[in-house]
Structure formats: C-alpha cells, structure tokens
Amino acid sequence: MSETKTLDYQQLREAVSGQAAAVRCVTEYQPAGGPGDKVFPPTYKDGKNTTYANESRRINGKDVPCVLLDSVQSQANRMEMALLDAWEQGRIKLPVLIVDFAGNDLPKTLRITSLDAPHRIADALLRDSLLEGERFRESKTGERLDHVDNRNATALFELCPTALVFGMWDSTGPRGGLGAKFARAMVSEIVGIQAVSGVKTSSRIDPAQISSRVTIYHRNDPGGGMDWTSDPDDPIVVKDRKGQPLPYNRSGSAQGEPGNPSKANHSNVLPTIGAGGITIDKAQQTTVLSLPALRRLRFPINGKTDPKVDDAARTVLAALGLVAAAAFQEQGCDLRSRCQLVPVNAYQWELVGKPGDPPKPLTISAETAIKVYEEAVAAAQKVGLPWMEEALNLTPSPELVALVKKSQELAAKIGAEEGDE
C-alpha cells in the first residue's frame, strides 16, 4: 500500500487538471452507545404512513438489508452548515449572500444565507429580496445568473461556488424549468448495514391523577383564556348543531377520543408499542468528490476560455468540497435524536487516479483542506478569476417580510393550540 501523504495544493491541482477520477472517503461507524445500540433513521412519507428508507444493497456478492441513515441531500446541507460555521468563525473566506429580516418586527428572528437556503443562490428567498432597491435577480449582479451553464460558470463561481460543488437547478428564476442545472460534484450518504427493525414505546403518568373518565368541552373565551372546560354548563361553552356541549378535540392531538382530558395533554397516556428504531452491524459513510464533474465546467473571462483559468477555478471548487467534508467530520456525526455515530477508525481519504493506478491514501483534516483552499483561491485570483471577497447583503422585500411574518404568527398560533409538543 502507498505511503499516506497529507494533501497539498500542488497534488490537488495536478489531480484536477489530469485524469484522476475522484477523491473519496469511506468510513465505518458504530452507534455512540456501542455496537448493538439502537439508532433512529429519518422517516419519509409513504402514502398516509411514514416509513424508513429500507432497501437491499449488493455487498460482497450478497443482498444485504440496509437502511438510509442520512441522504445525499441531507449530507450536502450538513456540509454547507459546517462551511457556514467556519465562515462565521472567520476560519475561511467565502462568497456568501445574506438576507437579514432583523428590524421587521417578526415574532422570530430570521437570517438566510446562500449556504443554508434550500436552493442555494437560486432560492426564492434570495430571488424575492432586494439589492439596492431592485429585485435581486433583476439587478446587474443577479441577472448574470440568467446566463450561466456548464460552459459559462464564471458568475456562479464568483457569487456562489458552493452551487457548483453541491449542485443547483435554477428552477425559480426567470427561465423556470429551463433554468441552468449543475450536477453535484460532491456526493455523500450514510447507510446502516444489516438493518433489523425495532420497536418503541410511549406512555405518560399524570402526577395530578386526572381521570380519563372526566369529559372536557370546547370553550370560546374572547379574552384569550382557557379554551376548554369540564363544566358543560359554562356560559361560553361551544355547542354542536344539536345544542349540546362540544367535546374538546384539540387539533393535531392523536391521543384519546374527543372530550378526553388527554386532548389537552392531561391525564395518563396508556403505554403503547409500535415500530421504531433499528439495530445494525455497522454504518458506512461514503463521500466522493467527482473530478470529471468539475472538468465539465468552463470559466470564460471576457468571453474567452483559457485551460489554465479553468483548472484554477476547478481546483478551488475541489478544495472547497474537501473543506466542507472535513469540517463536517470535525464536528462529529450526530444526525438527529438517538442517531449519533462515532467512526471506528481515523478518517482515511484516497485519491482515485486514472485507470490502472492504485488509490493513493491521503490525510485531509479541516485545517489541511483550508490551507489548500486558500492557496487555490489565491492562484485563481492571480489568473484573473472574479471572487466576491465580502458578503453580499440583500434586503427582504416588503411582500416577503409580510409573508414570513404571517407564516410565523400562524405557526405560533398552531403551536399554542397543539401544546407545542
């Protein structure tokens, strides 16, 4: 096996400009509680039910039951959030667009960036914000995005290079479904192998010993008081069509029948059992940075394409992808409640070269990747590639502010009605 080397800028530049296939990292994990501890995958809607993403995968010539623990889309979001953290901490410099809703009297503070917007720079939240009084996509800066594609990615490189690493479809822009599409160059997912479904239980003991035999009714208090009562003769109790007190049935509550105190989160909840969680032999994260995907991109300056300029831009993107992946690894793999994973061994990267060449092992830490990234950005600027040094601050349009404010107020109201469970 080849000697493990620490990644440097020259090595990455040669891999990008040559015939190397990919930079990859395959990592085995176990649950933080140890082998055999249960983990909880994400759930997905399947008709009226929710389910895990179970499937068989071909491993070592056998069909093996597996479950998705973190999707490609989720991994991309986590890596971008790791980049956002590094940018906010001043560890890296990166082109970022910001829409800050501060000062608009919203119930909940809100700031969106091109690193956490779902569609990156093509997101409707950025589209419907203003740059110097103009809608962003109609401004001189924003309208440049109308003309980007794989052979003209310079504007996207300058304003939002992460869109070229993690992919983008400009479906919300002026060209709609015909908007530019960029495939992901960085792909990562985490899968549980030899997955066995488990069960979960739920119950609640009410310390006040409120009986489920008591009936409660809807109450309409214009003063904002209690919306239920156990007194059917309350003068403001809500009546049904027959003039009878209406049993309380809080929206969103799945516990008990209408009128049961459990509808208002009181009384005991009987112990129940249902499907929940899985056990696995191991979890495996596969992260791949595709170098051919980057080689499809062109970066003309003043309408002219130069192979040296293209390679400089591609090297920046490759380094940025590695910073994102290494920064996520640095933060630890806590995916959601009851789904924390720990690597069995140190992270081991490989450079997959041209056909016939054995993979070359690499050491890539967040600090190493940042150093390579900084060298790549400096080299790109030296050959004339544009690069946005400072954050681009947008102002949310009045219409967008009103929409967000009404949505937050509605969410707060629904949360109060449902007990914010």
Long-range contacts (C-beta under 8 A, 24 or more apart in sequence): 1-358, 1-361, 2-358, 2-359, 2-360, 2-361, 3-361, 4-348, 4-361, 4-362, 4-363, 5-360, 5-361, 5-362, 5-363, 6-362, 6-363, 6-364, 6-368, 7-322, 7-349, 7-362, 7-363, 7-364, 7-368, 7-369, 7-372, 8-372, 9-315, 9-319, 9-371, 9-372, 9-375, 9-376, 9-379, 11-351, 12-315, 12-318, 12-319, 12-322, 12-372, 12-376, 13-311, 13-315, 13-376, 13-379, 15-291, 15-318, 15-351, 15-353, 16-291, 16-294, 16-295, 16-311, 16-314, 16-315, 16-318, 17-311, 17-314, 17-315, 18-354, 19-353, 19-354, 20-291, 20-351, 20-352, 20-353, 20-354, 21-290, 21-291, 21-292, 21-352, 21-353, 21-354, 22-288, 22-289, 22-290, 22-291, 22-351, 22-352, 23-288, 23-289, 23-291, 23-318, 23-322, 23-349, 23-350, 23-351, 23-352, 23-362, 23-364, 24-286, 24-287, 24-288, 24-289, 24-349, 24-350, 24-352, 24-359, 25-285, 25-286, 25-287, 25-325, 25-329, 25-347, 25-348, 25-349, 25-350, 25-364, 26-284, 26-285, 26-286, 26-287, 26-348, 27-284, 27-285, 27-287, 27-329, 27-343, 27-344, 27-345, 27-347, 27-348, 28-282, 28-283, 28-284, 28-343, 28-344, 28-345, 29-190, 29-282, 29-283, 29-284, 29-285, 29-333, 29-341, 29-342, 29-343, 29-344, 30-282, 30-283, 30-341, 30-342, 30-344, 31-280, 31-283, 31-340, 31-341, 31-342, 32-334, 32-340, 32-341, 32-342, 36-279, 37-279, 38-198, 38-277, 38-278, 38-279, 38-338, 39-69, 39-192, 39-277, 39-278, 39-279, 39-280, 39-283, 39-338, 39-339, 39-340, 39-341, 40-276, 40-277, 40-278, 40-336, 40-337, 40-338, 40-339, 41-67, 41-68, 41-69, 41-192, 41-278, 41-339, 42-68, 42-69, 42-70, 42-71, 42-74, 42-335, 42-336, 52-197, 52-278, 54-195, 54-197, 57-191, 57-193, 59-193, 64-193, 64-194, 65-194, 65-195, 65-196, 66-191, 66-192, 66-193, 66-194, 66-195, 67-191, 67-192, 67-195, 67-278, 67-280, 68-189, 68-190, 68-191, 68-192, 69-190, 69-191, 69-192, 69-283, 69-335, 69-339, 69-341, 70-189, 70-190, 70-285, 70-335, 71-189, 72-184, 72-187, 72-188, 72-189, 74-335, 75-187, 75-188, 75-189, 75-190, 75-287, 75-328, 76-166, 76-167, 76-184, 76-186, 76-188, 77-116, 78-328, 79-166, 79-186, 79-188, 79-324, 79-325, 79-327, 79-328, 80-115, 80-116, 80-162, 80-166, 80-324, 81-115, 81-116, 82-324, 82-327, 82-328, 82-330, 82-331, 83-115, 83-162, 83-320, 83-323, 83-324, 83-327, 84-113, 84-115, 84-116, 85-327, 85-331, 86-323, 86-327, 86-366, 86-370, 87-115, 91-370, 92-323, 92-370, 92-373, 92-374, 93-374, 93-377, 93-389, 94-161, 94-162, 94-320, 95-158, 95-159, 95-160, 95-161, 95-387, 95-388, 95-392, 96-391, 96-392, 97-121, 97-126, 97-159, 97-160, 97-391, 97-392, 97-394, 98-391, 98-392, 98-393, 98-394, 99-125, 99-126, 99-129, 99-394, 99-395, 99-396, 100-393, 100-396, 101-396, 101-401, 101-404, 104-396, 104-401, 104-405, 105-405, 106-401, 106-404, 106-405, 106-408, 107-405, 107-408, 107-409, 107-412, 108-408, 110-404, 114-159, 114-160, 114-162, 114-163, 115-162, 119-168, 119-169, 119-171, 119-172, 120-160, 120-162, 120-163, 120-166, 120-168, 121-145, 121-156, 121-159, 121-160, 121-163, 121-168, 122-163, 122-168, 122-169, 122-170, 122-171, 122-172, 122-173, 122-179, 123-172, 124-172, 125-396, 125-400, 126-394, 127-172, 127-173, 128-396, 128-397, 128-399, 128-400, 129-394, 129-395, 129-396, 129-397, 129-400, 130-394, 130-395, 130-396, 130-397, 131-392, 131-394, 131-395, 135-397, 136-394, 137-173, 137-174, 141-392, 145-170, 145-173, 145-180, 146-173, 146-174, 146-175, 148-180, 149-180, 150-182, 150-296, 150-297, 150-298, 151-297, 151-298, 151-300, 151-305, 152-298, 152-300, 153-182, 153-297, 153-298, 153-299, 153-313, 154-299, 154-300, 154-301, 154-313, 154-385, 154-386, 156-182, 157-299, 157-313, 157-316, 157-317, 157-385, 157-386, 157-387, 158-385, 158-386, 158-387, 158-388, 159-388, 159-392, 161-316, 161-317, 161-320, 162-320, 162-324, 164-294, 164-297, 164-317, 165-317, 165-320, 165-321, 165-324, 182-297, 183-293, 183-296, 184-290, 184-293, 185-289, 185-290, 185-293, 185-294, 185-317, 185-318, 185-321, 186-287, 186-288, 186-289, 186-290, 186-321, 186-324, 186-325, 187-287, 187-288, 187-290, 188-285, 188-286, 188-287, 188-288, 188-325, 189-285, 189-286, 190-283, 190-284, 190-285, 190-333, 190-335, 190-341, 191-283, 191-284, 191-286, 192-278, 192-280, 192-282, 192-283, 193-280, 193-281, 193-282, 193-283, 193-284, 194-280, 194-281, 194-282, 195-278, 195-279, 195-280, 196-278, 196-279, 196-280, 197-275, 197-277, 197-278, 198-275, 198-276, 198-277, 198-278, 198-279, 199-273, 199-274, 199-275, 199-276, 199-277, 200-273, 200-274, 200-275, 200-276, 200-277, 201-271, 201-272, 201-273, 202-269, 202-271, 202-272, 202-274, 203-268, 203-269, 203-270, 203-271, 203-272, 204-268, 204-269, 205-268, 206-266, 206-267, 206-268, 208-266, 210-261, 210-266, 210-267, 211-261, 211-267, 212-256, 212-260, 212-261, 212-262, 212-267, 212-268, 214-261, 214-267, 215-247, 215-259, 215-260, 216-247, 216-248, 216-259, 216-260, 216-261, 216-263, 216-264, 217-245, 217-246, 217-247, 217-248, 217-259, 218-245, 218-246, 218-247, 218-248, 218-249, 227-417, 228-263, 228-264, 250-417, 250-418, 250-419, 251-414, 251-417, 251-418, 252-414, 252-417, 252-418, 252-421, 253-418, 253-419, 264-419, 265-419, 265-421, 277-338, 282-344, 283-341, 285-333, 287-325, 289-318, 289-321, 289-322, 289-325, 291-318, 294-318, 299-385, 301-384, 301-385, 301-386, 306-383, 308-383, 309-383, 309-384, 309-385, 312-376, 312-379, 312-380, 312-382, 312-383, 312-385, 313-380, 313-385, 315-376, 315-379, 315-380, 316-373, 316-376, 316-377, 316-380, 316-385, 318-376, 319-369, 319-372, 319-373, 319-376, 320-373, 322-364, 322-369, 322-372, 322-373, 323-366, 323-369, 323-370, 323-373, 325-364, 325-369, 326-364, 326-365, 326-366, 326-368, 326-369, 327-366, 327-369, 329-366, 330-365, 330-366
